[in-house]
Amino acid sequence: MLSLHPAPTTITFDCYGTLVQWHRALAEAARAILSRHPRHDGLDDQAPALAEGLRAAAMRQQAAPPFRRYAAILRSSLEEALADIGHAATPEDHRTLLATLRRIEPHPEVPSALARLRARYRLAIISNTDDDLIAETVAAIGTPIDVVVTAEQAGAYKPDHRLFRHAYARMGLTKDETIHVGMGQVTDLKVCHELGIRAVWIDRLGEPLNPAWPAQAVLRDLSGLPDLLLPA
């Protein structure tokens, strides 16, 4: 059960998937990349495989030292994922991926939900990305975000605790002054459970919740978040 005591001053959010249509953008990038390769028979089958392979490779590479910027991880992950389905990555493939992921549209309900929350709370993003990669995506949300904290700034990717600790130090907050809202179980709920941070899970994909990382509230999207966090 989510408690608003002690009262939070800031709501922190994961960005990709939680606020913006990450899975759709990744699928669009995969189709655009494969459509230019000479052997793209079975595009409807290969594109989801490429998108999932890219996501999985990026997660593995984020966890492997030394720290590298996310743009570099995306490039090497794309090379790995394309090779797995029999293609060699080209410079144009890299440009297509980065261009697609620089500006990702928000989920339809997000701007209005954030606008309601911003009347009471400071809004922040904690994201596994680079400053320049996320800038256009944050602007596309429409509602101003007060603070954006990235893995590039912290030199660490979620679920490494250093990214959250860096965010709190930058904002001058303690965990008791925040509530975190995220879609990722490993990247967000796991960290919140380990650090004792109140968490709201956005279950956009209808996934089973890992009981090891319980959330204080579960929502299908952000439309119900203002009612949950704003006083009646």
Rosetta blueprint (number, residue, H / E / L):
1 M L
2 L L
3 S L
4 L L
5 H L
6 P L
7 A L
8 P L
9 T L
10 T E
11 I E
12 T E
13 F E
14 D L
15 C L
16 Y E
17 G L
18 T L
19 L L
20 V E
21 Q L
22 W H
23 H H
24 R H
25 A H
26 L H
27 A H
28 E H
29 A H
30 A H
31 R H
32 A H
33 I H
34 L H
35 S H
36 R L
37 H L
38 P L
39 R L
40 H L
41 D L
42 G L
43 L H
44 D H
45 D H
46 Q H
47 A H
48 P H
49 A H
50 L H
51 A H
52 E H
53 G H
54 L H
55 R H
56 A H
57 A H
58 A H
59 M H
60 R H
61 Q H
62 Q H
63 A H
64 A L
65 P L
66 P L
67 F L
68 R L
69 R L
70 Y H
71 A H
72 A H
73 I H
74 L H
75 R H
76 S H
77 S H
78 L H
79 E H
80 E H
81 A H
82 L H
83 A H
84 D H
85 I L
86 G L
87 H L
88 A L
89 A L
90 T L
91 P H
92 E H
93 D H
94 H H
95 R H
96 T H
97 L H
98 L H
99 A H
100 T H
101 L H
102 R H
103 R L
104 I L
105 E L
106 P E
107 H L
108 P L
109 E L
110 V H
111 P H
112 S H
113 A H
114 L H
115 A H
116 R H
117 L H
118 R H
119 A L
120 R L
121 Y L
122 R E
123 L E
124 A E
125 I E
126 I E
127 S E
128 N L
129 T L
130 D L
131 D H
132 D H
133 L H
134 I H
135 A H
136 E H
137 T H
138 V H
139 A H
140 A H
141 I H
142 G L
143 T L
144 P L
145 I L
146 D L
147 V E
148 V E
149 V E
150 T E
151 A H
152 E H
153 Q H
154 A H
155 G L
156 A L
157 Y L
158 K L
159 P L
160 D L
161 H H
162 R H
163 L H
164 F H
165 R H
166 H H
167 A H
168 Y H
169 A H
170 R H
171 M H
172 G L
173 L L
174 T L
175 K H
176 D H
177 E H
178 T E
179 I E
180 H E
181 V E
182 G E
183 M L
184 G L
185 Q H
186 V H
187 T H
188 D H
189 L H
190 K H
191 V H
192 C H
193 H H
194 E H
195 L H
196 G L
197 I L
198 R L
199 A E
200 V E
201 W E
202 I E
203 D L
204 R L
205 L L
206 G L
207 E L
208 P L
209 L L
210 N L
211 P L
212 A L
213 W L
214 P L
215 A L
216 Q L
217 A E
218 V E
219 L E
220 R L
221 D L
222 L H
223 S H
224 G H
225 L H
226 P H
227 D H
228 L H
229 L H
230 L L
231 P L
232 A L
